[in-house]
């Protein structure tokens, strides 16, 4: 039987922190209702000449989250409005948090992709296996035997080996663009911005790029040059747009995956 890599206590604590971060908006909303609502209540009671302690006001605001008032509400419009608004806002906030927590919990029990996305964030010093095909599955089996933590990236959610790998509590992230980027040896890093996959890659200036300027590459290919190593050994970080590219120069560029692929395709056709 294949044995999944063990989870250390540190990984479990990291997972707990990931869960806390996922609910930070819920916690912030509850704190705002209790502390902010309590402070406003404290000031309003003082304004009408019925001062109470701040702690008592916060205590009253807390129970108002569940529509359980602990004090009589004076006939004062702002206080009545505050005590009317806190219960529905609190109930909605608590209910939304419970629904999300239940979804995440049952995602864990049914080995859902949302659970594995969270589980992948708990890993450190792990191996990334690109592809869950026949070769990828054999690599996965060997890493399991060696007790090596890993994440598998696969293009298709319905690939035949995705379910057996997930059954061993190994995260499989179905990300077509990310998997394609991971398989390109020239791509050094990738990240998402506004739903688009950005890549940082290395290129060597060939016949297509020779004679172009950094600005030409930016304007014509939507590709930014971050680093330039010229053939004579000169190193330029963030080179000016007027710098002209020469044969043999090496570039570190940033572009969307689609723009990078289009540029690589033109370079291959010109070779």
C-alpha positions in Angstrom: 0.0 0.0 0.0 1.3 3.4 -0.9 2.1 5.6 2.1 1.5 9.3 2.1 4.3 11.6 3.3 3.9 12.3 7.1 2.7 15.6 8.3 4.9 17.2 11.0 3.5 19.2 13.9 4.9 22.3 12.2 2.9 21.6 9.1 -0.2 21.1 11.2 0.3 24.5 12.9 0.9 26.1 9.5 -2.4 24.6 8.3 -4.1 26.0 11.3 -2.7 29.4 10.5 -3.9 29.1 6.9 -7.4 28.4 8.2 -7.3 31.4 10.5 -6.1 33.6 7.6 -9.0 32.4 5.5 -11.4 33.7 8.2 -9.7 36.9 8.9 -12.4 39.0 7.3 -15.0 37.2 9.5 -12.9 37.8 12.6 -12.4 41.4 11.7 -16.1 41.9 11.1 -17.1 40.4 14.4 -14.4 42.4 16.3 -15.7 45.6 14.6 -19.3 44.8 15.6 -18.4 44.0 19.2 -15.7 46.6 19.9 -16.8 49.3 17.5 -20.5 48.8 18.3 -19.7 48.7 22.1 -17.7 51.9 21.9 -20.5 53.7 20.0 -23.0 52.4 22.6 -20.8 53.5 25.4 -20.6 57.0 24.0 -24.4 57.2 23.3 -25.3 56.1 26.9 -22.9 58.8 28.2 -24.5 61.3 25.9 -28.0 60.8 27.3 -26.8 61.0 30.9 -26.9 57.2 31.6 -23.2 56.4 31.6 -22.1 52.7 31.7 -18.6 51.2 31.6 -17.0 50.4 28.3 -16.7 46.7 29.2 -20.4 46.5 29.9 -21.2 48.2 26.5 -18.9 45.7 24.7 -20.5 42.8 26.6 -24.0 44.1 25.5 -22.8 44.5 21.9 -21.5 40.9 21.9 -24.9 39.4 23.0 -26.6 41.6 20.5 -24.8 39.7 17.8 -27.2 36.8 18.7 -30.2 39.1 19.2 -30.0 38.7 23.0 -30.1 42.2 24.6 -28.8 42.3 28.2 -29.9 45.9 29.0 -33.0 48.0 28.6 -32.8 50.2 25.5 -33.7 53.8 26.2 -36.1 55.8 24.0 -33.2 57.4 22.1 -33.2 57.1 18.3 -29.5 56.5 17.7 -29.3 53.8 20.4 -32.4 52.1 19.0 -30.9 52.2 15.5 -27.6 50.7 16.8 -29.4 47.9 18.7 -31.5 47.2 15.7 -28.6 47.0 13.2 -26.1 44.9 15.3 -28.3 41.6 15.4 -28.8 41.1 11.7 -25.2 42.1 10.8 -23.9 39.7 13.5 -26.1 36.8 12.6 -25.2 37.2 8.9 -21.5 37.4 9.7 -21.5 34.4 12.0 -23.7 32.3 9.6 -21.4 33.1 6.7 -18.3 32.1 8.7 -20.0 28.8 9.8 -21.0 28.0 6.2 -17.5 28.6 4.9 -16.0 26.6 7.7 -18.4 23.7 7.1 -17.6 23.8 3.4 -13.9 23.6 4.1 -14.3 20.9 6.6 -16.4 18.7 4.3 -14.0 19.5 1.5 -11.3 17.8 3.7 -13.4 14.7 4.3 -14.4 14.2 0.7 -10.9 15.0 -0.7 -12.1 18.0 -2.6 -9.8 20.3 -4.5 -10.4 23.2 -2.1 -9.0 21.1 0.7 -5.9 20.2 -1.3 -5.3 23.8 -2.2 -5.2 24.6 1.5 -3.1 21.5 2.2 -0.5 22.6 -0.4 0.1 25.8 1.5 1.2 23.8 4.5 4.2 22.3 2.7 7.8 23.5 2.9 10.9 22.2 1.2 8.8 20.0 -0.9 9.0 18.6 -4.5 6.7 19.8 -7.3 5.8 17.0 -9.7 4.6 18.3 -13.1 2.0 16.0 -14.6 -0.1 13.2 -13.2 0.3 10.8 -16.1 1.9 7.4 -16.2 5.4 8.8 -15.7 4.3 11.4 -13.1 2.5 8.6 -11.1 5.6 6.5 -11.1 7.6 9.5 -9.8 5.0 10.1 -7.2 5.3 6.4 -6.0 9.0 6.7 -5.6 8.8 10.0 -3.7 6.1 8.4 -1.4 8.5 5.5 -0.7 11.2 8.1 0.2 8.8 10.0 2.4 9.3 13.2 0.4 6.5 15.8 0.6 5.2 16.9 -2.7 2.6 18.8 -4.7 1.5 17.5 -8.1 0.5 19.9 -10.8 -1.8 18.5 -13.5 -3.4 20.2 -16.5 -6.7 18.2 -16.4 -8.8 17.7 -13.3 -10.2 14.5 -14.8 -6.7 12.9 -15.5 -6.9 9.1 -14.6 -4.2 9.3 -11.8 -5.5 12.4 -10.0 -7.9 10.5 -7.8 -5.4 7.8 -6.7 -2.8 10.4 -5.9 -5.3 12.5 -3.9 -6.4 9.4 -2.1 -2.9 9.3 -0.5 -3.4 12.9 0.9 -1.0 14.4 -1.7 -2.2 17.7 -3.1 -3.0 17.7 -6.8 -3.6 21.2 -8.2 -5.4 21.2 -11.5 -4.0 24.4 -13.2 -3.6 24.1 -17.0 -1.6 27.3 -17.4 0.5 26.7 -14.4 1.3 23.2 -15.4 2.3 24.4 -18.9 4.6 27.0 -17.4 6.2 24.5 -15.0 7.1 22.2 -17.9 9.1 25.0 -19.7 12.7 24.9 -18.5 13.2 28.5 -19.6 10.5 29.8 -17.2 12.1 30.6 -13.8 9.0 31.7 -11.9 5.3 32.3 -12.4 2.6 34.1 -10.5 -1.0 35.3 -11.1 -1.9 39.0 -11.4 -5.6 39.9 -11.9 -6.4 36.4 -13.0 -3.6 36.2 -15.6 -0.5 34.0 -15.3 2.7 36.0 -15.5 6.0 34.3 -16.1 9.7 35.3 -15.6 11.8 33.5 -18.2 15.3 33.5 -19.7 15.8 34.1 -23.4 18.9 34.3 -25.6 18.9 36.9 -28.3 18.7 35.3 -31.8 18.2 36.5 -35.3 14.6 37.7 -34.6 15.6 39.8 -31.6 19.0 41.0 -32.8 19.0 44.7 -33.5 15.8 45.4 -31.6 15.8 47.7 -28.6 14.4 47.0 -25.2 11.5 49.3 -26.0 10.8 47.4 -29.2 10.5 44.2 -27.3 8.2 45.8 -24.8 5.9 47.5 -27.4 5.8 44.7 -30.0 5.8 41.6 -27.8 4.4 42.9 -24.5 7.6 41.7 -22.8 9.5 43.6 -20.2 13.3 43.1 -19.9 14.3 42.8 -16.2 17.9 41.8 -16.6 20.3 41.9 -19.5 23.6 40.0 -19.7 25.4 41.3 -22.8 27.8 39.2 -24.8 30.7 41.2 -23.6 29.8 40.5 -19.9 28.1 43.8 -19.2 25.2 43.3 -16.8 22.2 45.7 -16.8 19.3 45.6 -14.5 16.1 47.2 -15.8 17.9 48.4 -18.9 16.7 51.6 -20.6 14.4 51.3 -23.6 17.1 52.6 -26.0 19.5 49.7 -25.3 19.9 47.6 -28.4 20.0 43.9 -28.2 22.9 42.0 -29.7 23.4 38.4 -30.8 24.4 36.2 -27.8 22.9 38.5 -25.2 20.8 36.8 -22.5 17.6 38.3 -21.2 15.5 37.8 -18.1 12.0 38.9 -19.2 8.6 39.2 -17.7 5.4 38.7 -19.7 2.0 37.0 -19.6 2.2 33.3 -20.5 0.4 33.9 -23.8 2.8 36.8 -24.8 5.8 34.7 -23.8 4.6 31.7 -25.9 3.9 33.9 -28.9 7.4 35.4 -28.7 9.0 31.9 -28.3 7.0 30.7 -31.3 8.2 33.6 -33.5 11.8 33.0 -32.4 11.5 29.3 -33.3 10.1 30.1 -36.7 12.9 32.6 -37.4 15.6 30.2 -36.3 
